[in-house]
Amino acid sequence: MTAGAGHSSSARKARSGRIGSLVANYSAMPGVYDEMVDANGRPRPHWAEFISQLEGLGATELGRRFEVADRSLRDSGVFYRVYNQADGGERAWPLSHVPLLMAEGEWKTLVAGLIQRARLLEAVLQDAYGPGKLVSEGIIPAAALAGSPEFLRPMVGIEPLGGRHLRIYAVDLGRGPDGKWWVLGDRTQAPSGAGYALENRLALSRALPDVYRSLHVERLAPFFQAFRAGLTSQVQREDARLGLLTPGPLNETYFEHAYLARYLGFLLVEGGDLTVRDGTVYIRTVAGLKRADALLRRLDGDFADPLELNARSHIGVAGLVDAVRHGTVLVANSLGSGLAESRALMSFLPALGGAVLGESLALPNVATWWCGQPAEREVVKAGLDRMAVAPAFGARLPGFPSSFGAVLGARLDAKARRDLLELIDRRGVDVVGQEVVKLSTMPVWSKGKLEPRPFILRVFVAATPEGWTVMPGGFCRISNDKDARAVTMQQGGSSADVWVLADAPVPESSLLPTADRMPVRRTTGALPSRAADNLFWLGRYLERAEATLRLVRAMTGRLGDVGTSDRISHRVVALLEGLDAVPVGLALTNHAGAAAAALARRDLGGTVPVLVENARRTASVIRDRLSPDAWRVLTETEALFASNDPLPILVEGDAFERTNAALTMIAAFSGLAQENMNRSTGWHFMEVGRRLERALATSMFVRHFAVPNASARWLDILLELADSQITYRTRYILAAARAPVVDLVTLDPGNPRSVAFQVEAMVDHLATLPGLDDGGLISEPVRIAKRLQAELVTADAASLSIDELIGIEGRLMELSNEISHRYFTHRNLPGSTWDSLG
């Protein structure tokens, strides 16, 4: 795109005077190709308009706009995980605010080379797991394939459903000093980054909407639409279920898994959510086993099946290989496709282009020598100072655990050099030598100006019913080091969006089907048992935190009182001790210490920080089922209690304010759940969890404060804990008396804080849950809830005893166990339940 395209000559002249200030301070690094400026420091044609518009906004406005982008990512909860970090390793996604711009003509040339490479790797995988001609004819040494841990022997001879091994493929690209693109690595196992590319695009297009529109940036949605169509076209059943198989929330890119599942309309499942019966994969749902027809795989192939592959895997699905063998499930990418990622194979690809495709590769990879061959081994040893030495298979060099993929021969000390040469001689099959890459640079926004930084471009290719298609964009990983030879997010890099510029306006597009082809439906699909379990406990953790907060507030509000109120606070401290919110042995008179412990300590299971953290962690596993607003409330609530001090000193006012703020946030989450969450099965499970925990807490409060002959002040605190003071004062003119207080807080079905109200609500929610086959009888959870409801309806407040309240709590805990057995662990079910497989 030429500078100023679509604008008048006078407008172009006005802008040309503004280009200088950004470019004048931009010093391209010598000896490398820079994306924004040429060797003379002049903006490249497709960058000129972009720079001009940035100049027009000014540094202050740009800073504000970039803060908008950062806030958008933060509010959406976008993160990645850095391993081996004491704090759990979650890091906010580091967006670099300046996109990489690609001219349309250059992009089309790149696309042709990417599709050719995808065709070649697919053909290699077809042969490696099929006839094996490349090895038998001597084109590739057997060790170059079989030496890879990603060559999965049980998959030999199994044709993947639909005939393709690769459904989505990613390529890492770098540009040399001459401006030519080179392949630095192939990603065929379970390519990551497409979801982050989407988030980068959303954040930056919201921050710079006018710039984004005026440059005619190609949109990403058609690529994902085509990719999804490529998967669904291979599934024959009308009610087909597609899932995204994730290793779980501890994976570094788990956010992306959840985000992509939601965007593509797939179920997010872990290995424990799946089971194989008679060669077919089923999802464990709250309504029984439901067939899974396709799985977008995001865990390594070797860990996918502990039965036939890696027996140490705890995240796979026993029998998955057998299901693939039977042709009942599509796994994308196929098990064993990680074979094509090896650097050893990369050394043979230039020759394979002619042998397999009859074509020279239009997009070459970085020069690679596999040391499993004598001649290549000697080349690497002789040129060690000019090469990077990397593992032929896998991520790390044997004996060099600190290296991220490769070591530079020129930077080795004498001992490390000797060790490396010895490794090459002893186990050359495990080593490759590669040409040292001097990465090209692109601009980043740093301290109010543009600066060059090295980057690697990742681009995605997908198989569709019409053939291969390339995402018009991708994402860049940018190094903070000006002389980087490799870039990883684990080492502190940042990420940039990629804008492919069209010569004309780009039509609006969406992954959603058009209105005339959109069937009406009111269901959201099967709910995995694991997701239901987490929603149930999310509700329980939040209610448990609220009960603890109400106790702390009642106590801190009376810290200055003496006499009866002081004795009330003794009782609150004893209650907190029973809830594991304060340490055992804390003096009952140490009320301030008890408040501080309950609001700050992390070494006890019932303190507010631990409960809120548990709620947030539980929600993170089901993040695809929560709105951004709900997630933001949870993270902000957790932030209220973030402290590295295990024993902070809290003054009375601070404790009271923090408690009120947390209660307000929990109420906000409850309001969001009531007003914004669809009444799906998952919502009902969360509500059952909330109601169950609130009923337990309220009953416990009644036992401790509505004792026989309780004083009015003791009953007042019970009304406060049950948030029922206004109702009581409106209903009764006299001071608090035991029978009416107990009736209001325990037995009144119209009081939303009463035990009876919670039980009645649970009866209604349980009635809506999927019915498992009980021979036409009501389920055990419903049976327990209805019995408890009848008991509360017929109870007399004046005679309700402590023992009866303990009995009520026992039946509530029995109800919790039955819900867990029936829907989450699937124990104690009728034998016919799992015989009807959907």
C-alpha positions in Angstrom: 0.0 0.0 0.0 1.4 3.4 -1.0 1.7 6.2 1.5 -1.5 8.3 1.6 -3.5 6.0 -0.6 -7.1 7.2 -0.7 -6.2 10.7 0.5 -5.7 14.0 -1.2 -2.3 15.3 -2.3 -2.5 18.1 0.3 -3.3 15.7 3.1 -0.3 13.6 2.1 2.0 16.7 2.2 0.6 17.7 5.6 1.4 14.2 7.0 4.8 14.0 5.4 6.0 16.8 7.6 5.0 14.9 10.7 6.7 11.6 9.8 10.1 13.0 10.8 9.8 13.1 14.6 9.1 9.4 15.0 11.5 8.2 12.4 14.3 10.7 13.2 14.7 9.2 16.7 14.6 5.7 15.2 18.1 4.2 14.7 17.9 0.9 12.8 20.5 -1.6 13.9 23.5 -2.0 11.5 23.7 -5.2 9.5 20.1 -6.3 9.9 16.9 -5.8 8.0 14.5 -3.4 9.6 10.8 -3.7 8.9 9.9 0.0 9.2 12.8 1.8 7.5 15.2 1.0 4.7 19.0 1.2 4.8 18.8 5.0 4.3 16.4 5.5 7.3 13.4 6.2 5.1 10.0 4.7 5.9 9.1 1.8 3.7 6.0 2.6 1.6 3.5 0.5 3.4 4.6 2.0 6.8 4.5 5.6 5.8 0.7 6.1 6.3 0.8 4.2 9.6 3.6 6.4 11.0 1.9 9.5 9.7 -1.3 8.6 11.7 0.7 7.9 14.8 2.3 11.3 14.5 -1.1 12.9 14.1 -2.2 11.4 17.4 0.8 12.6 19.4 2.7 10.9 22.2 0.2 11.7 24.9 -2.8 10.3 23.0 -0.7 7.3 21.9 0.2 6.5 25.5 -3.5 6.7 26.4 -4.5 4.5 23.5 -1.9 1.9 24.4 -3.1 1.9 28.0 -6.6 1.0 26.6 -5.1 -2.0 24.8 -3.3 -3.1 28.0 -6.5 -2.7 30.0 -8.5 -4.7 27.5 -6.1 -7.6 27.9 -6.0 -7.3 31.6 -9.8 -7.1 32.0 -10.2 -10.2 29.7 -7.8 -12.1 32.0 -5.3 -12.8 29.3 -2.2 -14.5 30.7 0.5 -17.1 30.1 2.3 -19.2 32.6 6.0 -18.9 33.3 7.3 -22.2 34.7 9.3 -22.6 37.9 8.0 -19.4 39.5 7.3 -19.2 43.2 4.0 -17.3 42.7 2.5 -19.8 40.4 3.9 -18.2 37.3 0.9 -16.4 35.8 1.9 -13.3 33.9 -0.2 -10.7 32.1 0.1 -11.1 28.4 2.8 -8.6 27.3 1.5 -6.8 24.2 3.9 -4.8 22.1 1.7 -1.9 20.9 3.1 -1.5 17.4 1.9 -4.1 14.9 4.1 -5.7 12.2 2.8 -4.4 8.8 2.9 -6.6 5.8 2.2 -5.4 2.3 -0.3 -7.4 0.3 2.1 -8.4 -2.5 4.8 -9.6 -0.2 2.2 -11.5 1.9 0.9 -13.4 -1.2 4.4 -14.6 -2.0 4.8 -15.7 1.6 1.5 -17.6 1.5 2.5 -19.6 -1.5 5.7 -20.8 0.2 3.8 -21.6 3.5 1.2 -23.7 1.7 3.9 -25.6 -0.3 5.7 -26.4 3.0 2.5 -27.6 4.6 1.9 -29.9 1.6 5.5 -31.3 2.0 5.2 -32.0 5.7 1.9 -33.7 5.3 3.3 -35.9 2.6 6.3 -36.8 4.8 4.0 -37.8 7.7 1.8 -39.8 5.3 4.8 -41.8 4.3 6.4 -42.1 7.7 3.2 -43.7 9.2 2.4 -45.4 5.9 4.5 -47.1 3.3 7.8 -45.8 4.5 9.2 -45.3 1.0 11.4 -42.3 2.0 13.4 -44.6 4.3 13.4 -47.7 2.1 14.6 -45.8 -0.9 17.4 -44.2 1.1 16.1 -40.6 0.9 16.0 -40.2 4.6 18.0 -42.3 7.1 15.8 -44.4 9.4 17.4 -42.8 12.5 16.3 -39.3 11.4 12.7 -40.4 11.9 12.8 -43.3 14.4 15.3 -41.4 16.6 12.6 -38.8 17.4 10.6 -39.5 20.6 7.6 -38.1 18.6 7.7 -41.0 16.2 4.9 -43.0 17.8 5.3 -46.6 16.7 1.7 -47.7 17.6 0.4 -45.1 15.0 2.2 -46.8 12.1 -0.4 -48.1 9.6 -3.3 -46.1 11.1 -4.8 -43.7 8.7 -6.2 -40.6 10.5 -9.9 -39.9 10.1 -10.3 -37.7 7.0 -6.9 -38.7 5.7 -4.9 -35.8 7.0 -2.3 -35.7 9.7 -2.1 -31.9 9.9 -5.2 -29.8 10.5 -3.4 -26.8 11.7 0.3 -26.0 11.2 2.4 -23.1 12.4 5.7 -21.8 11.1 8.3 -19.6 12.8 9.9 -17.2 10.4 12.8 -14.8 10.5 14.1 -12.4 7.9 17.7 -12.3 6.9 19.8 -9.1 6.3 18.9 -9.3 2.6 15.2 -9.1 3.4 14.4 -12.7 2.5 12.2 -14.8 4.8 13.6 -18.1 6.3 11.9 -20.9 8.2 13.3 -21.1 11.7 11.1 -23.9 12.9 8.0 -26.0 12.1 5.2 -26.5 14.7 3.1 -29.6 13.9 2.5 -31.1 17.3 -0.1 -28.8 18.8 0.7 -25.3 17.5 0.0 -22.6 20.1 -0.5 -18.9 19.5 -3.6 -18.6 17.3 -5.8 -17.6 20.3 -3.2 -15.0 21.5 -3.1 -13.6 17.9 -6.9 -13.1 18.2 -6.5 -11.3 21.5 -3.7 -9.1 20.2 -5.9 -8.1 17.3 -8.9 -7.3 19.5 -6.9 -5.2 21.9 -5.0 -3.2 19.3 -8.0 -2.7 17.0 -9.9 -1.3 19.9 -7.0 1.0 20.9 -6.4 2.3 17.3 -9.8 1.8 15.5 -9.4 4.7 13.1 -5.9 3.6 12.1 -7.0 0.0 11.8 -9.9 0.9 9.5 -8.0 3.3 7.3 -5.2 0.8 6.5 -7.6 -1.9 5.3 -6.3 -4.7 7.6 -7.2 -8.2 6.6 -9.5 -9.9 9.2 -8.8 -13.1 11.0 -12.3 -14.5 11.4 -12.5 -16.1 8.0 -9.4 -18.2 8.8 -11.0 -19.6 11.9 -14.2 -20.2 10.1 -12.5 -22.2 7.5 -10.5 -24.2 10.0 -13.6 -25.1 11.9 -15.3 -26.1 8.7 -12.3 -28.3 7.9 -12.9 -30.3 11.2 -16.7 -30.4 11.0 -16.7 -31.6 7.4 -15.1 -34.8 8.6 -17.8 -35.5 11.2 -20.8 -37.3 9.9 -23.2 -37.2 12.9 -25.7 -34.3 13.0 -25.3 -33.8 16.8 -21.5 -34.1 16.6 -19.5 -32.9 19.6 -16.1 -31.2 19.1 -13.8 -30.7 22.0 -10.5 -29.0 22.7 -8.3 -31.4 24.7 -6.1 -29.4 27.1 -3.4 -30.7 29.5 -5.1 -28.5 32.2 -4.9 -25.2 33.9 -1.2 -25.5 34.8 -0.2 -25.5 31.1 1.6 -22.3 30.0 -1.0 -21.5 27.4 -4.1 -22.6 29.2 -5.8 -19.3 28.7 -5.6 -19.7 25.0 -7.1 -23.2 25.2 -10.1 -21.8 27.1 -10.4 -18.8 24.8 -10.2 -20.8 21.5 -12.7 -23.4 22.8 -15.2 -20.6 23.5 -14.5 -18.8 20.2 -14.8 -22.0 18.1 -17.7 -23.4 20.0 -15.9 -26.5 21.2 -16.1 -28.1 24.7 -13.0 -27.6 26.7 -12.0 -31.0 28.1 -9.2 -32.6 29.9 -8.1 -36.2 29.8 -10.1 -37.0 32.9 -13.3 -35.8 31.2 -13.0 -38.5 28.6 -13.3 -42.2 28.5 -13.1 -44.8 25.7 -15.7 -47.6 25.5 -15.7 -50.1 22.7 -13.3 -48.0 20.6 -15.3 -44.8 20.9 -14.5 -41.7 22.9 -17.1 -40.3 25.3 -17.2 -37.2 27.4 -18.2 -37.7 31.1 -21.1 -35.2 31.5 -23.6 -34.6 34.2 -26.2 -36.3 31.9 -24.1 -39.4 31.3 -21.6 -40.3 28.7 -21.8 -38.3 25.4 -19.8 -39.2 22.3 -16.9 -37.0 21.3 -16.5 -36.9 17.5 -13.4 -34.6 17.1 -10.7 -33.4 19.4 -8.4 -30.4 18.8 -5.4 -31.7 20.7 -3.3 -29.3 22.7 -1.3 -31.8 24.7 1.8 -33.7 23.4 1.0 -36.9 21.4 3.1 -39.1 23.6 1.0 -38.1 26.7 -2.3 -38.6 24.9 -2.8 -42.3 25.8 -1.1 -44.0 28.9 -2.3 -47.4 27.6 -0.4 -47.5 24.3 1.9 -44.6 24.5 3.5 -43.0 27.6 2.4 -45.1 30.7 3.5 -42.2 33.0 1.0 -39.8 31.6 -1.7 -38.7 34.0 -3.3 -36.2 31.5 -4.2 -38.5 28.6 -7.1 -40.8 27.7 -6.6 -44.5 28.1 -7.7 -46.1 24.8 -7.5 -43.0 22.6 -5.1 -44.7 20.1 -7.6 -47.6 19.8 -10.4 -45.1 19.1 -8.3 -43.5 16.4 -7.6 -47.0 15.0 -11.3 -47.7 14.8 -11.9 -44.4 13.0 -14.5 -43.1 15.5 -12.8 -39.9 16.4 -10.8 -37.2 14.6 -7.8 -36.0 16.5 -6.2 -32.8 15.2 -3.3 -32.9 14.8 -2.9 -36.6 14.5 -1.0 -38.5 17.2 2.6 -38.6 16.1 2.5 -35.5 14.0 5.1 -33.9 16.2 7.6 -35.9 14.3 7.7 -33.2 11.6 9.0 -30.6 14.1 12.4 -32.2 14.5 15.4 -30.2 13.5 16.9 -33.4 12.1 14.2 -33.6 9.6 14.7 -30.0 8.7 18.1 -30.8 7.3 16.5 -33.1 4.7 13.6 -30.8 3.6 15.3 -29.0 0.8 16.0 -32.3 -0.9 12.6 -33.7 -0.1 11.0 -30.8 -1.9 12.2 -32.2 -5.2 11.9 -35.9 -4.2 8.3 -35.7 -2.9 6.7 -32.7 -4.5 8.9 -32.4 -7.6 9.4 -28.7 -6.7 12.1 -26.6 -5.1 11.1 -25.0 -1.8 10.0 -21.4 -2.3 10.5 -20.7 1.4 13.8 -22.2 2.5 14.6 -23.1 6.1 17.7 -22.1 7.9 20.7 -24.2 6.9 20.9 -27.3 9.1 23.3 -30.2 9.4 22.3 -33.4 11.2 25.2 -34.9 13.0 23.9 -38.4 12.7 25.8 -38.5 9.3 29.6 -38.6 9.3 30.1 -35.8 6.7 27.7 -33.4 8.3 29.2 -34.2 11.7 32.6 -33.1 10.5 31.1 -29.9 8.9 29.6 -28.9 12.3 32.8 -29.6 14.2 34.9 -27.7 11.8 32.6 -24.7 11.7 31.5 -24.7 15.4 32.4 -21.1 15.9 30.1 -20.0 13.1 27.1 -22.2 14.1 24.4 -22.7 16.7 24.3 -26.2 18.0 20.8 -27.5 18.9 19.0 -30.7 19.8 18.0 -32.8 16.8 14.9 -34.0 18.7 13.2 -32.2 21.6 13.8 -28.9 23.3 17.2 -29.2 25.1 20.7 -30.4 24.4 21.8 -33.4 26.5 24.2 -32.1 29.1 23.3 -28.4 28.6 20.1 -28.1 30.7 20.3 -24.3 30.9 20.1 -23.7 27.2 16.8 -22.9 25.6 17.0 -25.0 22.4 20.5 -24.0 21.2 24.0 -22.9 22.2 26.2 -20.6 20.1 29.6 -22.2 19.5 31.4 -18.9 19.5 30.2 -18.1 23.0 31.3 -21.4 24.7 34.2 -21.5 27.2 36.9 -24.1 26.8 35.2 -26.7 29.0 31.8 -26.3 27.4 33.3 -26.5 24.0 35.1 -29.8 24.9 31.8 -31.2 26.3 29.9 -30.3 23.2 32.5 -31.8 20.8 32.4 -35.0 22.9 28.6 -35.0 22.7 28.8 -34.7 18.9 31.2 -37.6 18.6 29.4 -39.8 21.1 25.7 -39.0 20.2 25.8 -37.1 17.0 22.3 -38.4 16.2 20.9 -36.2 18.9 22.6 -33.0 17.6 22.3 -30.6 14.7 24.3 -27.6 13.6 22.5 -24.6 12.2 23.5 -21.4 10.6 23.5 -18.5 13.1 20.5 -16.3 12.5 20.7 -12.6 12.8 17.0 -11.7 13.3 15.5 -8.7 11.5 14.0 -5.9 13.7 10.6 -4.2 14.0 9.6 -1.1 15.9 8.4 -1.2 19.5 7.0 1.7 21.6 9.3 2.4 24.5 9.3 5.4 26.7 7.4 7.6 24.2 9.4 6.7 21.1 10.0 3.9 18.6 12.9 1.5 19.0 14.0 -1.5 16.9 13.9 -5.0 18.4 14.5 -8.5 17.0 11.5 -10.6 16.4 10.2 -14.0 15.1 7.0 -14.2 13.2 4.6 -17.1 13.7 2.1 -17.8 11.0 -0.7 -20.4 10.9 -1.8 -22.7 8.1 -5.0 -24.7 8.3 -6.6 -27.5 6.3 -10.0 -26.7 5.0 -12.5 -28.4 2.7 -11.1 -26.3 -0.2 -7.4 -27.0 0.6 -4.8 -25.1 2.7 -5.4 -21.6 3.9 -3.1 -19.2 5.7 -4.2 -16.9 8.6 -3.8 -13.3 7.2 -1.7 -12.3 10.2 -0.3 -14.2 13.1 1.8 -12.9 16.0 5.4 -11.8 16.6 7.5 -12.7 19.6 9.8 -9.7 20.3 13.0 -9.8 22.3 14.0 -7.2 24.9 17.6 -7.9 23.9 18.8 -5.9 20.9 21.1 -8.8 19.8 18.8 -11.8 20.4 19.2 -14.9 18.3 16.1 -16.5 19.7 12.9 -15.3 21.3 10.7 -17.0 23.8 7.9 -15.8 26.0 9.4 -17.8 28.9 12.5 -15.5 28.8 10.5 -12.3 29.0 9.7 -11.4 25.4 6.6 -9.5 24.2 4.1 -10.1 21.5 2.9 -8.0 18.6 -0.1 -8.2 16.2 0.5 -8.7 12.5 -1.5 -6.5 10.0 -1.7 -7.7 6.4 -2.7 -4.6 4.4 -5.1 -4.9 1.6 -5.4 -2.4 -1.3 -9.1 -2.0 -0.8 -11.6 -2.0 2.1 -12.0 -5.4 3.7 -15.5 -6.6 4.2 -16.8 -7.2 7.7 -16.6 -10.9 8.8 -17.4 -13.0 11.8 -17.0 -16.5 12.9 -20.7 -16.6 13.6 -22.9 -18.0 10.8 -25.2 -15.7 8.8 -28.7 -15.0 10.1 -30.4 -17.0 7.3 -28.3 -20.1 8.1 -28.4 -19.9 11.9 -30.6 -22.6 13.4 -32.5 -21.6 16.6 -31.4 -23.4 19.7 -31.7 -22.8 23.4 -29.3 -25.4 24.8 -25.6 -25.0 25.3 -24.5 -28.6 24.9 -23.3 -31.2 27.3 -21.7 -30.0 30.6 -18.6 -32.0 31.5 -18.7 -33.4 35.1 -15.4 -31.6 35.9 -16.9 -28.2 34.8 -20.0 -28.9 36.9 -17.8 -29.8 39.9 -15.9 -26.6 39.6 -19.0 -24.4 39.3 -20.5 -26.1 42.3 -17.3 -25.4 44.4 -17.0 -21.8 43.0 -20.4 -21.1 44.6 -19.3 -22.8 47.8 -16.0 -21.0 48.2 -17.6 -17.6 47.7 -20.3 -18.3 50.2 -17.8 -19.6 52.7 -15.7 -16.5 52.2 -18.8 -14.3 52.7 -19.7 -16.1 56.0 -16.2 -15.6 57.3 -16.2 -11.9 56.3 -19.6 -11.4 58.1 -18.1 -12.8 61.2 -15.0 -10.6 61.0 -17.2 -7.5 60.3 -19.4 -8.3 63.3 -16.3 -8.5 65.5 -14.4 -5.6 64.2 -17.5 -3.4 64.6 -17.4 -4.2 68.3 -13.7 -3.9 69.1 -14.2 -0.8 71.2 -17.0 -2.3 73.3 -16.7 -4.1 76.6 -19.1 -6.3 78.6 -21.7 -8.3 76.6 -20.3 -7.2 73.2 -16.9 -8.4 74.4 -18.3 -11.8 75.2 -20.0 -11.9 71.8 -16.6 -11.3 70.2 -15.2 -14.2 72.2 -17.9 -16.4 70.6 -17.0 -15.1 67.1 -13.3 -15.9 67.7 -14.3 -19.4 68.7 -16.4 -19.8 65.6 -13.5 -18.5 63.4 -11.3 -21.0 65.0 -13.7 -23.8 64.2 -13.7 -22.6 60.6 -9.9 -22.8 60.5 -9.8 -19.0 59.9 -7.7 -18.3 63.0 -5.0 -20.5 64.6 -5.9 -22.9 67.3 -4.8 -21.6 70.7 -5.3 -17.9 69.9 -6.5 -16.1 73.0 -10.3 -15.5 72.8 -9.7 -12.0 74.0 -7.3 -11.2 71.1 -10.0 -9.9 68.8 -7.8 -7.7 66.7 -5.4 -10.5 66.2 -8.2 -12.8 65.1 -9.5 -10.3 62.6 -5.9 -9.9 61.2 -5.5 -13.6 61.0 -8.8 -14.2 59.2 -8.1 -11.4 56.7 -4.5 -12.1 55.9 -3.0 -15.5 56.8 -2.4 -18.1 54.1 -1.4 -21.0 56.3 -4.9 -21.8 57.3 -7.6 -23.4 55.1 -10.5 -21.1 56.2 -9.0 -17.6 56.0 -10.5 -15.1 53.5 -7.4 -14.9 51.3 -7.2 -18.7 51.0 -11.0 -19.0 50.2 -10.9 -16.2 47.7 -7.8 -17.6 46.0 -9.5 -21.0 45.9 -12.5 -19.4 44.3 -10.4 -17.6 41.7 -8.4 -20.8 41.0 -11.5 -22.8 40.6 -12.9 -20.2 38.3 -9.8 -20.2 36.2 -10.4 -23.8 35.2 -13.9 -22.8 33.9 -12.9 -19.4 32.6 -14.6 -20.1 29.3 -17.9 -20.3 31.1 -17.6 -16.9 32.9 -18.0 -13.4 31.6 -15.1 -11.0 31.6 -17.0 -8.9 34.2 -17.4 -11.9 36.5 -13.7 -12.8 36.1 -12.7 -9.2 36.9 -14.7 -9.2 40.1 -12.9 -12.4 41.2 -9.4 -11.1 40.4 -10.1 -7.7 42.1 -11.5 -9.5 45.2 -8.3 -11.6 45.4 -6.2 -8.4 45.0 -7.8 -7.0 48.1 -6.0 -9.6 50.2 -2.8 -9.8 48.3 0.1 -9.5 50.7 3.5 -11.0 51.2 3.3 -10.4 54.9 2.0 -13.6 56.7 1.2 -11.6 59.9 0.2 -8.1 59.0 -0.9 -5.6 61.5 -4.4 -4.3 60.7 -5.9 -1.3 62.4 -9.6 -1.5 63.2 -10.7 0.8 60.4 -8.6 -0.9 57.8 -10.0 -4.3 58.7 -13.6 -3.0 58.6 -13.1 -1.2 55.3 -11.5 -4.2 53.6 -14.2 -6.5 54.9 -16.9 -4.3 53.6 -15.2 -3.9 50.2 -14.9 -7.7 49.8 -18.5 -8.3 50.8 -19.5 -5.7 48.2 -17.5 -7.5 45.5 -18.9 -10.9 46.4 -22.4 -9.4 46.2 -21.4 -8.0 42.8 -20.4 -11.4 41.6 -23.7 -12.8 42.9 -25.6 -10.1 41.0 -23.7 -10.8 37.8 -24.5 -14.5 38.2 -28.2 -13.7 38.8 -28.6 -11.1 36.0 -26.1 -12.1 33.3 -25.6 -15.9 33.5 -27.8 -18.0 31.3 -29.9 -20.5 33.2 -27.9 -23.4 31.9 -27.0 -26.6 33.8 -23.8 -25.0 35.0 -25.6 -22.1 36.6 -27.8 -24.5 38.5 -24.8 -26.3 39.9 -23.2 -23.1 41.0 -26.4 -22.0 42.7 -26.8 -25.3 44.5 -23.3 -24.9 45.8 -24.1 -21.3 47.0 -27.3 -22.3 48.6 -25.9 -25.4 50.3 -23.0 -23.4 51.8 -25.3 -20.5 52.9 -27.7 -22.9 54.6 -24.8 -24.6 56.5 -23.4 -21.2 57.6 -26.8 -19.8 58.7 -27.6 -22.9 60.7 -24.2 -22.7 62.4 -24.9 -19.0 63.3 -28.3 -19.9 64.8 -26.7 -22.7 66.9 -24.1 -20.4 68.4 -26.1 -17.2 68.9 -29.8 -18.3 69.4 -29.0 -20.5 72.4 -31.7 -21.0 75.0 -32.2 -17.8 77.0 -30.1 -15.8 74.5 -30.0 -12.1 75.2 -31.3 -9.5 72.8 -27.8 -8.5 71.9 -26.8 -12.1 71.0 -29.9 -12.3 68.8 -29.1 -8.9 67.2 -25.7 -10.2 66.1 -27.5 -13.3 64.6 -29.8 -10.9 62.6 -26.7 -9.0 61.5 -24.9 -12.1 60.3 -28.0 -13.2 58.5 -28.5 -9.7 57.0 -32.1 -9.7 58.3 -32.2 -6.7 60.7 -34.4 -4.6 58.5 -36.9 -7.3 57.9 -37.1 -8.1 61.7 -37.5 -4.5 62.7 -40.2 -4.0 60.1 -42.1 -7.1 61.2 -41.6 -6.8 65.0 -41.7 -3.6 67.1 -40.3 -5.2 70.2 -36.6 -6.0 70.8 -35.2 -9.3 69.4 -36.7 -12.4 70.9 -35.5 -15.9 70.3 -38.6 -17.6 68.7 -39.3 -14.9 66.0 -35.6 -14.5 65.3 -35.1 -18.2 64.8 -38.2 -18.4 62.7 -37.0 -15.5 60.4 -33.5 -16.8 60.0 -34.1 -20.5 59.9 -37.7 -21.4 58.9 -39.1 -18.4 56.9 -39.2 -19.5 53.2 -39.7 -15.8 52.2 -36.4 -14.7 53.7 -33.6 -15.1 51.1 -31.0 -15.6 53.9 -32.9 -18.3 55.8 -32.1 -22.0 55.9 -35.6 -22.9 54.5 -35.2 -20.5 51.6 -31.9 -22.2 50.6 -33.3 -25.7 50.8 -36.4 -24.7 48.8 -34.1 -23.2 46.2 -32.0 -26.3 46.1 -35.0 -28.5 45.5 -35.9 -26.3 42.5 -32.4 -26.4 41.1 -31.9 -30.1 41.6 -35.2 -30.7 39.8 -33.8 -29.1 36.6 -30.5 -31.1 36.5 -30.2 -33.9 33.9 -32.0 -37.0 34.9 -30.0 -40.1 35.1 -31.9 -43.4 34.9 -33.3 -44.2 38.3 -36.2 -46.4 37.1 -38.6 -43.5 37.1 -37.9 -42.7 40.7 -36.6 -39.3 42.0 -32.9 -39.1 42.5 -31.3 -39.5 45.9 -30.1 -35.8 46.1 -33.7 -34.7 45.4 -35.0 -37.1 47.9 -32.7 -35.8 50.7 -33.6 -32.1 49.8 -37.3 -32.8 49.8 -37.1 -34.5 53.2 -35.2 -31.6 54.6 -37.7 -29.2 53.1 -40.6 -31.0 54.8 -38.7 -31.0 58.1 -38.2 -27.3 58.0 -41.8 -26.6 56.9 -43.2 -28.5 59.9 -40.6 -27.3 62.5 -41.6 -25.0 65.3 -39.3 -22.1 66.0 -40.0 -21.9 69.7 -39.0 -25.5 70.2 -36.2 -25.9 67.6 -33.3 -27.3 69.5 -29.5 -27.3 69.0 -29.6 -31.0 68.3 -32.1 -30.5 65.6 -30.0 -27.8 64.0 -27.0 -30.2 64.1 -29.2 -32.8 62.4 -30.1 -30.3 59.7 -26.4 -29.6 59.0 -25.7 -33.3 58.9 -28.4 -33.8 56.2 -27.0 -30.8 54.2 -23.5 -32.5 54.2 -25.1 -35.7 53.2 -26.8 -33.9 50.3 -23.4 -32.5 49.3 -21.9 -36.0 49.2 -24.8 -37.4 47.1 -24.5 -34.6 44.6 -20.8 -35.3 44.2 -21.2 -39.0 43.9 -24.0 -38.7 41.4 -22.7 -36.0 39.0 -19.0 -35.5 39.6 -17.5 -38.9 40.5 -20.4 -41.0 39.2 -20.5 -43.4 42.1 -23.5 -45.1 43.5 -25.4 -45.0 40.2 -27.8 -47.5 38.8 -26.1 -50.0 36.5 -28.2 -48.8 33.5 -27.0 -45.2 33.7 -23.9 -45.6 31.5 -25.4 -48.2 29.2 -27.2 -45.5 27.3 -24.4 -43.8 25.5 -25.3 -40.6 23.5 
